[in-house]
């Protein structure tokens, strides 16, 4: 029983640490004047991959999870962002 509790706590700590590390902003001094485009019918996966390639996020998986948990998918609109 103690092993299961210890394992559960370890998993919770590791997942929480991963979550917060991947949701911290990318250094603002390294990302300046980046133009970002979201096209119509672009999936959340594609947007996450584009954001990581542009250096705007740390993890496309964390982005996808955040979009899902915060129910942001319907609010993401196509357009040019600077």
N, C-alpha and C positions, 0 to 999 in steps of 0.2 A: 504494500500500500504506500509506503514511504517513497519507494522508487517511482511509482506512478505519479505521485505528487511532485517529486523533484523533477521528473521529466516534463510534466505539464508546465511547471513554473519556468523551466529552462526554455521551452518552446515559446511560451508567452513573452519572455524577456527578449529572446532573439528576434521574434517577429516584430515586436514593438520597436526595438532598436533599428531594424531594417526599415520599418515604415517611416520613422522620424528622420533617419539619415537620407532616405530617398525623397522625402518631401521638403527638405530644406532647400531654400532658393540657391540657384547657381550664383556664383560670385558676380554681383552686378558690374564690377569693374572689368570683367572679362566678356560680358555680353552687352555691347552697345550698338545701337542702330541696326538691329537685325530685323529684316522684313520677313514676315511669315504669312503664308497663304493657306487658307482652308478652302478647298473646292467643294462644290455641291456633291452630295452622296459619298463623301470621304468618310471611311469608317474611323471609329475611335482608335483602333489599332494603327491605322495609317497615320492619323494625326499624331499619336504618341511617337511613332517612328520618325516622323518629320521633325517633331519637337526635339528629340534626342539628337538628330543629325545637325540641327541648328544650334545645339548647345544650350537650349532653353530649359530643359529638365534633366534630371539625373536618371530616371527610370521610366520607360514606357509602361511597364507593368504597374508601378505605383500610380502613374497617371490614369491608367485604365481602371484600377481599383477605386481611386478617388472619384472619378467620373461616375462610376456605378453607385458607390455608397452615398454620394451627395446628390444623385439623380440629376446630373448636369447634362446628360446626353441631349435632351430636347432643347436645351438652351444654347448649345454650341452652334454658331451660325457660320456659314461660308463668308469669306471676305479676306481683305488684306489687312494685316496687323503689323504695326511698327513699334 
